[in-house]
Amino acid sequence: MKTSNNRNKETPIIAITSYAMVGDREKILAAGCTAYIEKLIDPESFIEELKRFL
């Protein structure tokens, strides 16, 4: 687990959904989420996506 002394660093919020509708990505990102991932999840791309925020 990584730790940081930077108290102003934002905590990423990643939405993961199994029931995606047209426009959901835009709504979720506009609501303040950092990222949006739809299921079916490819394990390799999922891990790479999460590494962007570590």
C-alpha angles and dihedrals in degrees: 000000000000120000130197136198089209102105092182095062111118121237110237117238113205119189116211118188137177096193108055122178128190108281096019094115092054093046093048094048091045089053089061107268116145095217142001126216124184124209134263085077122203103216094219096049091041092056091046091050091051093047088063088070100044 
